[in-house]
Amino acid sequence: MLTVISFVGFTLFVAFFSWYKLRKENLRSKDGYFLGGRSLTGGVIAGSMLLTNISTEHLIGMNGSAYKNGMIIIAWEVTSAIALVIAALYFLPIYLRMGLATIPQYLAVRYDDTTKTVVSLLLMLSFVFTLLPIVLYTGAINLESIFNVSEVFQISQTEGIWLTVITIGVIGSIYAILGGLKAVAYSDMINAIGLMIGGLLVPAFALWDIGNGNMMTGLGKVYEAVPEKFNVIGAEDSVLPFSTLFTGLMINQLYFWGMNQTIIQRALGAKNMAEAQKGLLYTGIFKILIPLIIVLPGVIAFYYYGEQYFGDQDFIYPVLVKKVLPLSLIGFFAAVVLGAVLSTFNSVLNSAATIFSLDIYKKIIQPSASDSKLVKVGKLSSLILAVISILIAPMVANAPEGLYQLMQQLNGIFFIPIASVLIAGFFIPKVSAAGAKAGLAVGFSFYILTTFWLQVDLHFIHIWGIEFLLNLAVMYLVSMKYPSQTPISMPRGPLNLEEWKYAKPLSIALCLVTVLIYWFLGR
């Protein structure tokens, strides 16, 4: 009963807070619905970016991977801080100076409308067939485990997961469709606080239990029992070799934190440059701390259970939660998990709707569409995408290396070709629209061929690095043959572009801390 009360209580609080903050908002205008009225502040942006990123594919997937592989997977998190620094200092000024609502709009200005449309379609495919289904499925695993949905309704576990997927999908769709970006951002901010508190309670209670009332003693016992699990370097044949940091991993991180519509849309909705930079750099601080929530519990679970769950690594985190948390907190934690799922789900839906409405519908289908019409189209597209994602979600079960690893492999199909086109746009002025389209085609084909068809015996992140360099070479050579015919004219946006005075000092600190983490844990 305590579990249910704490679950319902926190969930209702988040819903009420979001409604209260939005009750006077104009959600009928394009900027109001898709960009939160360009009024978001640094704290709201950081909370929303964190919760858009951290969901159950991290709580379940990364803890499952840490349980099996140890802390080597920390690279996915701490290197994000460096990418956020680059995005805050270099990419954001470009976007906000242009007054962008979507990243594909940059491609239309820098290259042409065809490039923008192709990238928009690739992004929507990546949302529907990789991110959303995995988020829904991992959320369903967690909630099914905590509340024993299948037992309560006397159905099979598979049917229980299906039921939970549908429930999460429906609730998330309501948030995204009715409230737009600002509803997503405010609910994310509260859920981010809940995630930090609830997520830290799991390792805290576990280490308290292991150390007989002393968490540091507990941590010492875990380290003494499994010191190899704390190594962040690892061997070349490990799940995430250290060498990947210098090939494809940073390209992926730069794309995810600086060019990914789902993430960067929060910064595009900032009230000014300073608040946008605060949002990204505050997120960088959280990303350095977040392994305490999404990596350490997995290592602790190995201390408790050994290799018992190696065949079902994605179930280990809910097992640990039920073991260490008191009943009065399990409901609160379940509400946090639901919030994390909803945050990512409704954020991606909102971004997909933004891209479809502004970059596809407005430009191709009905150029004369009014703001109110675009908002209606956005809501309808969100609904359709939600239904497709719900139907696909249970099909991602039983990934050999875990769900998080599967998601990253699938993301490579879309992220690296798009990242190469954007980075070429920023840094190589001679790359033309013809070159960009050639790069997209070659990158997309190369990755599918090497990773899924030929199954080349090389880590997929190294393949990302090779693909990126190949794309740049192809784009440059094609552009030499088919150069741009018209000069590039960048538009000017309406925001105050004065930078945050602490942006550079905090950026230096984040980069230094990242290096120190590897120095300390890699010895």
FENTAWO-V623124 format. One record per residue. N is the residue number from 1. SS is DSSP state (H for helix, E for strand, L for the rest). PSI is psi as a letter, one per 40 degrees, with the letter a starting at -180 (none if undefined). BURIAL is I if it has 24 or more other ideal C-beta (glycine too) atoms within 12 Angstrom, else O. Layout:
n=N ss=SS psi=PSI burial=BURIAL
n=N ss=SS psi=PSI burial=BURIAL
This chain:
n=1 ss=L psi=d burial=O
n=2 ss=H psi=d burial=O
n=3 ss=H psi=d burial=I
n=4 ss=H psi=d burial=O
n=5 ss=H psi=d burial=O
n=6 ss=H psi=d burial=I
n=7 ss=H psi=d burial=I
n=8 ss=H psi=d burial=O
n=9 ss=H psi=d burial=O
n=10 ss=H psi=d burial=I
n=11 ss=H psi=d burial=I
n=12 ss=H psi=d burial=O
n=13 ss=H psi=d burial=O
n=14 ss=H psi=d burial=I
n=15 ss=H psi=d burial=I
n=16 ss=H psi=d burial=O
n=17 ss=H psi=d burial=I
n=18 ss=H psi=d burial=I
n=19 ss=H psi=d burial=O
n=20 ss=H psi=d burial=O
n=21 ss=H psi=d burial=I
n=22 ss=H psi=e burial=I
n=23 ss=L psi=d burial=O
n=24 ss=L psi=e burial=O
n=25 ss=L psi=i burial=I
n=26 ss=L psi=h burial=O
n=27 ss=L psi=e burial=I
n=28 ss=L psi=e burial=O
n=29 ss=L psi=i burial=I
n=30 ss=H psi=d burial=I
n=31 ss=H psi=d burial=I
n=32 ss=H psi=d burial=I
n=33 ss=H psi=d burial=I
n=34 ss=H psi=d burial=I
n=35 ss=L psi=e burial=I
n=36 ss=H psi=f burial=I
n=37 ss=H psi=e burial=I
n=38 ss=H psi=f burial=I
n=39 ss=L psi=e burial=I
n=40 ss=E psi=i burial=I
n=41 ss=L psi=i burial=I
n=42 ss=H psi=d burial=I
n=43 ss=H psi=d burial=I
n=44 ss=H psi=d burial=I
n=45 ss=H psi=d burial=I
n=46 ss=H psi=d burial=I
n=47 ss=H psi=d burial=I
n=48 ss=H psi=d burial=I
n=49 ss=H psi=d burial=I
n=50 ss=H psi=d burial=I
n=51 ss=H psi=d burial=I
n=52 ss=H psi=d burial=I
n=53 ss=H psi=d burial=I
n=54 ss=L psi=h burial=I
n=55 ss=L psi=a burial=I
n=56 ss=H psi=e burial=I
n=57 ss=H psi=d burial=I
n=58 ss=H psi=d burial=I
n=59 ss=H psi=d burial=I
n=60 ss=L psi=d burial=I
n=61 ss=H psi=d burial=I
n=62 ss=H psi=d burial=I
n=63 ss=H psi=d burial=I
n=64 ss=H psi=d burial=I
n=65 ss=H psi=d burial=I
n=66 ss=H psi=d burial=I
n=67 ss=H psi=d burial=I
n=68 ss=H psi=d burial=I
n=69 ss=H psi=e burial=I
n=70 ss=L psi=a burial=I
n=71 ss=H psi=e burial=I
n=72 ss=H psi=d burial=I
n=73 ss=H psi=e burial=I
n=74 ss=H psi=d burial=I
n=75 ss=H psi=d burial=I
n=76 ss=H psi=d burial=I
n=77 ss=H psi=d burial=I
n=78 ss=H psi=d burial=I
n=79 ss=H psi=e burial=I
n=80 ss=H psi=d burial=I
n=81 ss=H psi=d burial=I
n=82 ss=H psi=d burial=I
n=83 ss=H psi=d burial=I
n=84 ss=H psi=d burial=I
n=85 ss=H psi=d burial=I
n=86 ss=H psi=d burial=I
n=87 ss=H psi=d burial=I
n=88 ss=H psi=d burial=I
n=89 ss=H psi=d burial=I
n=90 ss=H psi=d burial=I
n=91 ss=H psi=d burial=I
n=92 ss=H psi=d burial=I
n=93 ss=H psi=d burial=I
n=94 ss=H psi=d burial=I
n=95 ss=H psi=d burial=I
n=96 ss=H psi=d burial=I
n=97 ss=H psi=d burial=I
n=98 ss=H psi=e burial=I
n=99 ss=L psi=f burial=I
n=100 ss=L psi=i burial=I
n=101 ss=L psi=d burial=I
n=102 ss=L psi=i burial=I
n=103 ss=H psi=d burial=I
n=104 ss=H psi=d burial=I
n=105 ss=H psi=d burial=I
n=106 ss=H psi=d burial=I
n=107 ss=H psi=d burial=I
n=108 ss=H psi=d burial=I
n=109 ss=H psi=d burial=I
n=110 ss=H psi=d burial=I
n=111 ss=L psi=c burial=I
n=112 ss=L psi=i burial=I
n=113 ss=H psi=d burial=I
n=114 ss=H psi=d burial=O
n=115 ss=H psi=d burial=I
n=116 ss=H psi=d burial=I
n=117 ss=H psi=d burial=I
n=118 ss=H psi=d burial=I
n=119 ss=H psi=d burial=I
n=120 ss=H psi=d burial=I
n=121 ss=H psi=d burial=I
n=122 ss=H psi=d burial=I
n=123 ss=H psi=d burial=I
n=124 ss=H psi=d burial=I
n=125 ss=H psi=d burial=I
n=126 ss=H psi=d burial=I
n=127 ss=H psi=d burial=I
n=128 ss=H psi=d burial=I
n=129 ss=H psi=e burial=I
n=130 ss=H psi=c burial=I
n=131 ss=H psi=d burial=I
n=132 ss=H psi=d burial=I
n=133 ss=H psi=d burial=I
n=134 ss=H psi=d burial=I
n=135 ss=H psi=d burial=I
n=136 ss=H psi=d burial=I
n=137 ss=H psi=d burial=I
n=138 ss=H psi=d burial=I
n=139 ss=H psi=d burial=I
n=140 ss=H psi=d burial=I
n=141 ss=H psi=d burial=I
n=142 ss=H psi=d burial=I
n=143 ss=H psi=d burial=I
n=144 ss=H psi=d burial=I
n=145 ss=H psi=d burial=I
n=146 ss=H psi=d burial=I
n=147 ss=H psi=e burial=I
n=148 ss=L psi=f burial=O
n=149 ss=H psi=d burial=I
n=150 ss=H psi=d burial=O
n=151 ss=H psi=d burial=O
n=152 ss=H psi=d burial=O
n=153 ss=L psi=e burial=O
n=154 ss=L psi=f burial=O
n=155 ss=L psi=i burial=O
n=156 ss=L psi=i burial=O
n=157 ss=H psi=d burial=I
n=158 ss=H psi=d burial=O
n=159 ss=H psi=d burial=O
n=160 ss=H psi=d burial=I
n=161 ss=H psi=d burial=I
n=162 ss=H psi=d burial=I
n=163 ss=H psi=d burial=I
n=164 ss=H psi=d burial=I
n=165 ss=H psi=d burial=I
n=166 ss=H psi=d burial=I
n=167 ss=H psi=d burial=I
n=168 ss=H psi=d burial=I
n=169 ss=H psi=d burial=I
n=170 ss=H psi=d burial=I
n=171 ss=H psi=d burial=I
n=172 ss=H psi=d burial=I
n=173 ss=H psi=d burial=I
n=174 ss=H psi=d burial=I
n=175 ss=H psi=d burial=I
n=176 ss=H psi=d burial=I
n=177 ss=H psi=d burial=I
n=178 ss=H psi=d burial=I
n=179 ss=H psi=e burial=I
n=180 ss=H psi=a burial=I
n=181 ss=H psi=d burial=I
n=182 ss=H psi=d burial=I
n=183 ss=H psi=d burial=I
n=184 ss=H psi=d burial=I
n=185 ss=H psi=d burial=I
n=186 ss=H psi=d burial=I
n=187 ss=H psi=d burial=I
n=188 ss=H psi=d burial=I
n=189 ss=H psi=d burial=I
n=190 ss=H psi=d burial=I
n=191 ss=H psi=d burial=I
n=192 ss=H psi=d burial=I
n=193 ss=H psi=d burial=I
n=194 ss=H psi=d burial=I
n=195 ss=H psi=d burial=I
n=196 ss=H psi=d burial=I
n=197 ss=H psi=d burial=O
n=198 ss=H psi=d burial=I
n=199 ss=H psi=d burial=I
n=200 ss=H psi=d burial=I
n=201 ss=H psi=d burial=I
n=202 ss=H psi=d burial=I
n=203 ss=H psi=d burial=I
n=204 ss=H psi=d burial=I
n=205 ss=H psi=d burial=I
n=206 ss=H psi=d burial=I
n=207 ss=H psi=d burial=I
n=208 ss=H psi=d burial=I
n=209 ss=H psi=d burial=I
n=210 ss=H psi=d burial=I
n=211 ss=L psi=e burial=O
n=212 ss=L psi=f burial=O
n=213 ss=L psi=e burial=O
n=214 ss=L psi=h burial=O
n=215 ss=H psi=d burial=I
n=216 ss=H psi=d burial=O
n=217 ss=H psi=d burial=O
n=218 ss=H psi=d burial=I
n=219 ss=H psi=d burial=I
n=220 ss=H psi=d burial=O
n=221 ss=H psi=d burial=I
n=222 ss=H psi=d burial=I
n=223 ss=H psi=d burial=I
n=224 ss=H psi=d burial=O
n=225 ss=H psi=d burial=O
n=226 ss=L psi=g burial=I
n=227 ss=H psi=d burial=O
n=228 ss=H psi=d burial=O
n=229 ss=H psi=e burial=I
n=230 ss=H psi=e burial=I
n=231 ss=L psi=h burial=I
n=232 ss=L psi=e burial=I
n=233 ss=L psi=c burial=I
n=234 ss=L psi=i burial=I
n=235 ss=L psi=i burial=O
n=236 ss=L psi=d burial=O
n=237 ss=L psi=e burial=O
n=238 ss=L psi=i burial=I
n=239 ss=L psi=d burial=I
n=240 ss=L psi=g burial=I
n=241 ss=L psi=i burial=I
n=242 ss=H psi=d burial=I
n=243 ss=H psi=d burial=O
n=244 ss=H psi=d burial=I
n=245 ss=H psi=d burial=I
n=246 ss=H psi=e burial=O
n=247 ss=L psi=c burial=I
n=248 ss=L psi=e burial=I
n=249 ss=H psi=d burial=I
n=250 ss=H psi=d burial=I
n=251 ss=H psi=d burial=I
n=252 ss=H psi=d burial=I
n=253 ss=H psi=d burial=I
n=254 ss=H psi=d burial=I
n=255 ss=H psi=d burial=I
n=256 ss=H psi=d burial=I
n=257 ss=H psi=e burial=I
n=258 ss=H psi=e burial=I
n=259 ss=L psi=e burial=I
n=260 ss=L psi=h burial=I
n=261 ss=H psi=d burial=I
n=262 ss=H psi=d burial=I
n=263 ss=H psi=d burial=I
n=264 ss=H psi=e burial=I
n=265 ss=H psi=d burial=I
n=266 ss=H psi=d burial=I
n=267 ss=H psi=d burial=I
n=268 ss=H psi=d burial=I
n=269 ss=L psi=e burial=I
n=270 ss=E psi=i burial=I
n=271 ss=L psi=d burial=I
n=272 ss=L psi=i burial=I
n=273 ss=H psi=d burial=I
n=274 ss=H psi=d burial=I
n=275 ss=H psi=d burial=I
n=276 ss=H psi=d burial=I
n=277 ss=H psi=d burial=I
n=278 ss=H psi=d burial=I
n=279 ss=H psi=d burial=I
n=280 ss=H psi=d burial=I
n=281 ss=H psi=d burial=I
n=282 ss=H psi=d burial=I
n=283 ss=H psi=d burial=I
n=284 ss=H psi=d burial=I
n=285 ss=H psi=d burial=I
n=286 ss=H psi=d burial=I
n=287 ss=H psi=d burial=I
n=288 ss=H psi=d burial=I
n=289 ss=H psi=d burial=I
n=290 ss=L psi=d burial=I
n=291 ss=H psi=d burial=I
n=292 ss=H psi=d burial=I
n=293 ss=H psi=d burial=I
n=294 ss=H psi=e burial=I
n=295 ss=L psi=d burial=I
n=296 ss=H psi=d burial=I
n=297 ss=H psi=d burial=I
n=298 ss=H psi=d burial=I
n=299 ss=H psi=d burial=I
n=300 ss=H psi=d burial=I
n=301 ss=H psi=d burial=I
n=302 ss=H psi=d burial=I
n=303 ss=H psi=d burial=I
n=304 ss=H psi=d burial=I
n=305 ss=H psi=e burial=I
n=306 ss=L psi=b burial=O
n=307 ss=L psi=e burial=O
n=308 ss=L psi=d burial=O
n=309 ss=L psi=e burial=I
n=310 ss=H psi=d burial=O
n=311 ss=H psi=e burial=O
n=312 ss=H psi=f burial=I
n=313 ss=H psi=d burial=I
n=314 ss=H psi=e burial=I
n=315 ss=H psi=e burial=I
n=316 ss=H psi=d burial=I
n=317 ss=H psi=d burial=I
n=318 ss=H psi=d burial=I
n=319 ss=H psi=d burial=I
n=320 ss=H psi=d burial=I
n=321 ss=H psi=d burial=I
n=322 ss=H psi=d burial=I
n=323 ss=H psi=d burial=I
n=324 ss=H psi=d burial=I
n=325 ss=L psi=h burial=I
n=326 ss=L psi=i burial=O
n=327 ss=H psi=d burial=O
n=328 ss=H psi=d burial=O
n=329 ss=H psi=e burial=I
n=330 ss=H psi=d burial=I
n=331 ss=H psi=d burial=I
n=332 ss=H psi=d burial=I
n=333 ss=H psi=d burial=I
n=334 ss=H psi=d burial=I
n=335 ss=H psi=d burial=I
n=336 ss=H psi=d burial=I
n=337 ss=H psi=d burial=I
n=338 ss=H psi=d burial=I
n=339 ss=H psi=d burial=I
n=340 ss=H psi=d burial=I
n=341 ss=H psi=d burial=I
n=342 ss=H psi=d burial=I
n=343 ss=H psi=d burial=I
n=344 ss=H psi=d burial=I
n=345 ss=H psi=d burial=I
n=346 ss=H psi=d burial=I
n=347 ss=H psi=d burial=I
n=348 ss=H psi=d burial=I
n=349 ss=H psi=d burial=I
n=350 ss=H psi=d burial=I
n=351 ss=H psi=d burial=I
n=352 ss=H psi=d burial=I
n=353 ss=H psi=d burial=I
n=354 ss=H psi=d burial=I
n=355 ss=H psi=d burial=I
n=356 ss=H psi=d burial=I
n=357 ss=H psi=d burial=I
n=358 ss=H psi=d burial=I
n=359 ss=H psi=d burial=I
n=360 ss=H psi=d burial=I
n=361 ss=H psi=d burial=I
n=362 ss=H psi=d burial=I
n=363 ss=H psi=d burial=I
n=364 ss=H psi=d burial=O
n=365 ss=H psi=d burial=O
n=366 ss=L psi=g burial=O
n=367 ss=L psi=d burial=O
n=368 ss=L psi=e burial=O
n=369 ss=L psi=h burial=O
n=370 ss=L psi=i burial=O
n=371 ss=H psi=d burial=I
n=372 ss=H psi=d burial=O
n=373 ss=H psi=d burial=O
n=374 ss=H psi=d burial=I
n=375 ss=H psi=d burial=I
n=376 ss=H psi=d burial=O
n=377 ss=H psi=d burial=I
n=378 ss=H psi=d burial=I
n=379 ss=H psi=d burial=I
n=380 ss=H psi=d burial=O
n=381 ss=H psi=d burial=I
n=382 ss=H psi=d burial=I
n=383 ss=H psi=d burial=I
n=384 ss=H psi=d burial=O
n=385 ss=H psi=d burial=I
n=386 ss=H psi=d burial=I
n=387 ss=H psi=d burial=I
n=388 ss=H psi=d burial=I
n=389 ss=H psi=d burial=I
n=390 ss=H psi=d burial=I
n=391 ss=H psi=d burial=O
n=392 ss=H psi=d burial=I
n=393 ss=H psi=d burial=I
n=394 ss=H psi=e burial=I
n=395 ss=H psi=e burial=O
n=396 ss=H psi=e burial=I
n=397 ss=L psi=i burial=I
n=398 ss=L psi=f burial=O
n=399 ss=L psi=h burial=I
n=400 ss=L psi=d burial=O
n=401 ss=L psi=e burial=I
n=402 ss=L psi=i burial=I
n=403 ss=H psi=d burial=I
n=404 ss=H psi=d burial=I
n=405 ss=H psi=d burial=I
n=406 ss=H psi=d burial=I
n=407 ss=H psi=d burial=I
n=408 ss=H psi=d burial=I
n=409 ss=H psi=d burial=I
n=410 ss=H psi=d burial=I
n=411 ss=H psi=d burial=I
n=412 ss=H psi=d burial=I
n=413 ss=H psi=d burial=I
n=414 ss=H psi=d burial=I
n=415 ss=H psi=d burial=I
n=416 ss=H psi=d burial=I
n=417 ss=H psi=d burial=I
n=418 ss=H psi=d burial=I
n=419 ss=H psi=d burial=I
n=420 ss=H psi=d burial=I
n=421 ss=H psi=d burial=I
n=422 ss=H psi=d burial=I
n=423 ss=H psi=d burial=I
n=424 ss=H psi=d burial=I
n=425 ss=H psi=d burial=I
n=426 ss=H psi=d burial=I
n=427 ss=H psi=e burial=O
n=428 ss=L psi=g burial=I
n=429 ss=L psi=d burial=O
n=430 ss=L psi=e burial=O
n=431 ss=L psi=h burial=I
n=432 ss=L psi=i burial=I
n=433 ss=H psi=d burial=I
n=434 ss=H psi=d burial=I
n=435 ss=H psi=d burial=I
n=436 ss=H psi=d burial=I
n=437 ss=H psi=d burial=I
n=438 ss=H psi=d burial=I
n=439 ss=H psi=d burial=I
n=440 ss=H psi=d burial=I
n=441 ss=H psi=d burial=I
n=442 ss=H psi=d burial=I
n=443 ss=H psi=d burial=I
n=444 ss=H psi=d burial=I
n=445 ss=H psi=d burial=O
n=446 ss=H psi=d burial=I
n=447 ss=H psi=d burial=I
n=448 ss=H psi=d burial=I
n=449 ss=H psi=d burial=O
n=450 ss=H psi=d burial=I
n=451 ss=H psi=d burial=I
n=452 ss=H psi=d burial=O
n=453 ss=H psi=c burial=O
n=454 ss=L psi=d burial=O
n=455 ss=L psi=f burial=O
n=456 ss=L psi=h burial=O
n=457 ss=L psi=g burial=O
n=458 ss=L psi=h burial=O
n=459 ss=L psi=h burial=I
n=460 ss=H psi=d burial=I
n=461 ss=H psi=d burial=I
n=462 ss=H psi=d burial=I
n=463 ss=H psi=d burial=I
n=464 ss=H psi=d burial=I
n=465 ss=H psi=d burial=I
n=466 ss=H psi=d burial=I
n=467 ss=H psi=d burial=I
n=468 ss=H psi=d burial=I
n=469 ss=H psi=d burial=I
n=470 ss=H psi=d burial=I
n=471 ss=H psi=d burial=I
n=472 ss=H psi=d burial=I
n=473 ss=H psi=d burial=I
n=474 ss=H psi=d burial=I
n=475 ss=H psi=d burial=I
n=476 ss=H psi=d burial=I
n=477 ss=H psi=d burial=O
n=478 ss=H psi=d burial=I
n=479 ss=H psi=d burial=I
n=480 ss=H psi=d burial=O
n=481 ss=H psi=d burial=O
n=482 ss=L psi=g burial=O
n=483 ss=L psi=i burial=O
n=484 ss=L psi=i burial=I
n=485 ss=L psi=e burial=O
n=486 ss=L psi=i burial=O
n=487 ss=L psi=i burial=O
n=488 ss=L psi=h burial=O
n=489 ss=L psi=h burial=O
n=490 ss=L psi=h burial=O
n=491 ss=L psi=i burial=O
n=492 ss=L psi=h burial=O
n=493 ss=L psi=i burial=I
n=494 ss=L psi=e burial=O
n=495 ss=L psi=i burial=I
n=496 ss=L psi=h burial=O
n=497 ss=L psi=e burial=O
n=498 ss=L psi=h burial=O
n=499 ss=L psi=i burial=I
n=500 ss=L psi=h burial=I
n=501 ss=L psi=d burial=O
n=502 ss=L psi=e burial=O
n=503 ss=H psi=d burial=I
n=504 ss=H psi=d burial=O
n=505 ss=H psi=d burial=O
n=506 ss=H psi=d burial=I
n=507 ss=H psi=d burial=I
n=508 ss=H psi=d burial=O
n=509 ss=H psi=d burial=O
n=510 ss=H psi=d burial=I
n=511 ss=H psi=d burial=I
n=512 ss=H psi=d burial=O
n=513 ss=H psi=d burial=I
n=514 ss=H psi=d burial=I
n=515 ss=H psi=d burial=O
n=516 ss=H psi=d burial=O
n=517 ss=H psi=d burial=I
n=518 ss=H psi=d burial=I
n=519 ss=H psi=d burial=O
n=520 ss=H psi=d burial=O
n=521 ss=H psi=e burial=I
n=522 ss=L psi=e burial=O
n=523 ss=L psi=none burial=O
